[in-house]
């Protein structure tokens, strides 16, 4: 696929994720998708594989984390990889503690589907916000 098509697929993926449009989201990802969210001591960390685990982690995110994106992300692409650079602010619902997370998503697109996502995030900020008193 052309680089522009890969970027559009990733933009569509983010739009579907933001609207939590499960049908559109699953149509954009491979059945064997792998999403790696680094860190420990916060609710979403781990490796999530397949449609079922993707759906579960996004549901968990909506239940446990409030997030806003103060500015649109930047998309940088080469070949089948699209890097998405952004910042999120929010709070962990269980603790009501705020966080600011500067992040990069490294996304691979093959045959018109998102196949792999590796997040690079501020795991310390998220772990601090998740820590119970």
TAWOHU-V792536 format. One record per residue. N is the residue number from 1. RES is the residue in one letter. BURIAL is + if it has 9 or more other ideal C-beta (glycine too) atoms within 8 Angstrom, else -. Layout:
n/res/burial
N/RES/BURIAL
N/RES/BURIAL
//
This chain:
n/res/burial
1/X/-
2/X/-
3/X/+
4/X/-
5/X/+
6/X/+
7/X/+
8/X/-
9/X/+
10/X/+
11/X/+
12/X/+
13/X/+
14/X/+
15/X/+
16/X/+
17/X/+
18/X/-
19/X/-
20/X/+
21/X/-
22/X/-
23/X/-
24/X/+
25/X/+
26/X/+
27/X/-
28/X/+
29/X/+
30/X/+
31/X/-
32/X/-
33/X/+
34/X/+
35/X/+
36/X/+
37/X/+
38/X/-
39/X/+
40/X/-
41/X/-
42/X/+
43/X/+
44/X/+
45/X/+
46/X/-
47/X/-
48/X/+
49/X/-
50/X/+
51/X/+
52/X/-
53/X/+
54/X/+
55/X/+
56/X/+
57/X/+
58/X/+
59/X/-
60/X/+
61/X/+
62/X/-
63/X/-
64/X/+
65/X/+
66/X/-
67/X/-
68/X/-
69/X/+
70/X/-
71/X/-
72/X/-
73/X/+
74/X/-
75/X/+
76/X/-
77/X/+
78/X/-
79/X/-
80/X/-
81/X/+
82/X/+
83/X/+
84/X/+
85/X/+
86/X/+
87/X/+
88/X/+
89/X/+
90/X/+
91/X/+
92/X/+
93/X/+
94/X/-
95/X/+
96/X/-
97/X/+
98/X/-
99/X/+
100/X/+
101/X/+
102/X/-
103/X/+
104/X/+
105/X/+
106/X/+
107/X/+
108/X/+
109/X/+
110/X/-
111/X/-
112/X/-
113/X/+
114/X/+
115/X/+
116/X/+
117/X/+
118/X/-
119/X/+
120/X/-
121/X/+
122/X/+
123/X/+
124/X/-
125/X/+
126/X/+
127/X/+
128/X/+
129/X/+
130/X/+
131/X/+
132/X/-
133/X/-
//
